[in-house]
Structure formats: C-alpha cells, structure tokens
Amino acid sequence: MTDEKRRPKWFLGYRPGVPRPTRGDLQRDLEEYRQMALDMGAEDARIIPASDVEIGMHIRASACYFPRCPIFGTNLHCQPRWNAPWADIKKIVASFEYAIVFRTTRRPDHMSGPVHLTLEQTRLYARYLDKPVEQVLTERGYPVRPIPTREEGLQPFRGVQSVGGTRIVAAIERQARRDGHYFSQAMGSGGSCPITVCREYGAACVGLKTGICRFPGRSRPTGTGCWGLDYIATAGKQGWKMPLAGFSVHAEDYPEGAACYSPAVVLIE
Amino acid sequence: MSVGKKRDLPVPRVGPPAIDEVPRFKPVWVPAPPEELEKNFQKYVDIAQDMGASDVMVVSPKDIPLDIRAAYMCHFPHCRWLNSNDNCPMVRTFPFDEAQEIVRHYAYALAYRMPPPADDEVPDVGSINLDMYYTMAKGAAPDPKLMARNVFRQRIVAETARRIEQAAYYDGCYLKMSAGVGPCLVTWCAAEGRCVAMKEGFCKFCGITQPVGSSALYIDYYGLARMLGWGEMQPGGNCAFPEDTPEGFDYFNIGLTFLF
C-alpha cells in the first residue's frame, strides 16, 4: 500500500479545478442586465466586449492629479485612498469578457456652468476665507441659491427619469453576483460618491475618520480616478458624442435639446 | 542671458473668480478626432509666447527623457519645500513605470522655454514672509529680492500652463495635463503660507495645482533642454544669483503641457 492510500480523506483529499456550476446562460443574463439598466432610467444600454473599455494610467493621472481634482482625498472611493496598483487594475480589466455600458441623461444646468459648479466648492472656500458662504457668493456676483437636492438633480429630463448611474451600476453588480457572476465589478459613474450618494449629508465622508462607509451598498470607486476608465472614449466607440461640460461652459449655450450624458460601465465575467 | 517680457500677474486669490471674470466658452462635442485638435496648436503657442516664452516647441512625449534620478533631485539635498505641500514628494510620487506609462501615452507635448522676467524691482508676491522660509536656522539669508523673483518666475510658468490647459480643455482635449513647475506652495499658496490640503484634504487651488514634473513624472529637464537645442540649463536655487551663471549656461524654466 502506498503512503497516499494510507492518508485519511481529510488530508489533501480534495479535487482541484472543480468547475463552477453555471446558473443560467451568460448571454441571457447580459441581456437581462442591459434591460435592467434601461428600466432604471438609462437612455441607451449596450453589451460590449470588455476589450472595448478604454483604460489608461494617464486618465487616472489627468483626472485626479494633473490638475488636482476638487474631490481628491475627500472620500474613501477616490484617489489617493482607493489607489490599487496600476498593474493590478490592468490585469483585472483584461480578465473580464463582457461589459454593460449605458448612459444616463442630465440637465445641462445641473452639470455645467459657473453658477452650478461653484456652489459646493464655495462652501469650502468660505471656510478658508472665514466668511459666510452667502457673503462670498454675493461679493463675487453669484446668485445665492441652495444647492440642488438629489431629487432636483434627478428630475425627469427629455422624458427620462433616472436614478443616477451609480445606483444603476450597483444594482446590476448586485444582481450579477446573485446570478453567479461573482467577480462582476461596477465602476462608479456620474461623479464621486460624496456627490452621488452623500450629498444630503453635506458631501462629508464619515469613512475617512471611522473607516466605515455610510452607504457601502450604493457607493462604488470612481471609474475615472480608480479604474483609469476613459468614459468619453468608451462612449465614443458606441457612437455616443456629448457636449463637454465645464466651469466656463454656460448651460444656456448648449444647443436646443442637448443634454449632458453620464456613461457608466459594469464588467461582467 | 536672455530675458523675458515684464509681466504683471496678480497674487492668486482663493475661491471662485467674480462671475464677470469667468471666461465663456462654447460647448464642443467630445470625443473629437485628433485632426480637429491639431488645428489648435497655434493658439497654444500664442498663449505661451504672450506670457513671455522665448521658444516654444511641439515634441513627441516618447522623446522626452525620463530619468529615475530626476525625482531624487528633490531629496538629495533636501529641498526646502520637500513634504511641505500635497503635490511634492514624499507625499506625492508615482512608481517610475507608471509615470512612464502616463507620459508615453500622450500624442504631443508642448514645451515652452521661460526665461526669468526682466524685472529689476521686487515683484508683488503677496504676503509671503520670505524670511520665515529661508532663515529658520539663523544662517546667512539670501537676498529677499532674488527670492521674490524666484517665486514670481515659477508663478509665470504655472500661470502659462494653466492658460494653455484651459484653452485645450475647452477645445475638446479633455485629457490635457501639465507638469508642475515649482512647488505649489510657492506658485499658488505663497500668500497663504501653508498647505491646507496636507491637513484637511481639500486643496485651496484645486483644478490648478499639479505635482512637480521632475519628482512625480521623472522628467529630466536638463536633458530635455539639451535635446531641444535650448542650451545648458543652470540649476536654479535661492542662493544661485543670475550674475554668477557660468558661461555656456542659461537660467530658464521649461513648462510642459501634454495634449490628446
């Protein structure tokens, strides 16, 4: 009798490489997730090969560091807190086969222009200037108005009601994991989690102090800053063009009916 | 030694500009094809020349010399600004291979040679207490006029980079990126005197400041100047007087803005 046969069953008695039992068809699941995105308010959703998802270290650098992003370092899901090595990120994204890409629509006046974009930053600047935020705004000629709430930001536009890209990617990721696609990864969309999730809480991240996220089920690491995802190029491959939003692009200069898009990506194995 | 024009730059102010001062750009549709973006190069060259650049050149980022030793110029000897702000080493560094990947991805880089401004008087650099920074050990203090000019010189390059980046972004080049020249505590927050981001995480000049090119991106500016035919660059410093510059060397900065 050999030594191996004398061993009890509990000693190395397993069979490596057991295939994972598949629960359903991947293509059918992907179609279900695509439909799920549309049902939750996405304007367009597609199934694409994961190789079509454009990533690059330079995107991470230009979005967060060069120049420094206003949200940088203010929450758990942005740089430099969520800073996986770039070699790992490349391997993770390359290991996926498919991705669901969709876009949600936003009103231009909620995405672009000096009045909108200064509101949140001005509150922080006012702290440094040691003045009330209303005084800072008035001194510099800005209209004083409250920050639009989440409900105002998500009001129907062009007949589409959206719950926001981050909620949709989180829901799809959750469903995919339930369906047996355990390693599915959602990339945060539509801004960083202080804006998309914790806006009602003063965009303050309790996770930085306590280490525990307020909404771990809803918030996701930002696609651009953490995954190095080029949303605009990935959307461009699907033929989706969008007007560029920014501090100096006034919402009233947008062409009639034009909207700001927020593309979003979920990687499905 | 070549000298640039006299420029009048106001001391940077915290917070959003007055609403009347915000420039207004028309929205462009992205992603834009590279041939569309290439048409705008002359605009960026004009901005750099308007700010006093003596020479501007479009280079391929693949030709920019990167050297791992460039980052250690900040460490040995210990730079006065090392660890003093959130954009300088040792706080902000990238691994060398990641920095190479960042730089090599871009299609073009705009390099501009910025000589020191032809100012005889002390430029207005705000309420910065220069003595506080340079004479902590009660040693011999350098000329405060020279230090103020050094602060102003780096601020000119930073402002040029900001203007080129602004124009490039609103032209549709949304991945534009400038390598920082000089510590941001000097270029933008000199009047504030300290880096708030180190403690609170939120930068007072976010959207404008960036890590230093030599330490974060390992750019060998001396090799770059030689490659572009701009002569030998004299290492600057708070005790490096322009009149002591050896023959064959020149006193200037190089700004770099990566495009596409």
Interface residues (C-beta under 8 A of the other chain):
Chain A: G56 M57 H58 I59 A61 S62 Y65 F66 P67 R68 C69 P70 F72 G73 T74 P85 W86 S112 P114 V115 T118 Q121 T122 L124 Y125 A126 Y128 L129 V136 R140 G141 Y142 L208 D230 I232 A233 A235 G236 K241 M242 P243 L244 A245 G246 F247 S248 V249 H250 D253 Y254 P255 A258
Chain B: V14 G15 P16 P17 A18 I19 D20 V22 P23 R24 F25 K26 P27 V28 W29 V30 P31 D86 N87 R92 F94 P95 E98 E101 I102 V103 H105 Y106 E165 Q166 Y169 Y170 G172 Y174 L175 K176 M177 S178 A179 G180 V196 A197 G201 F202 C203 K204 F205 C206 G207 I208 T209 Q210 P211 A216 F258
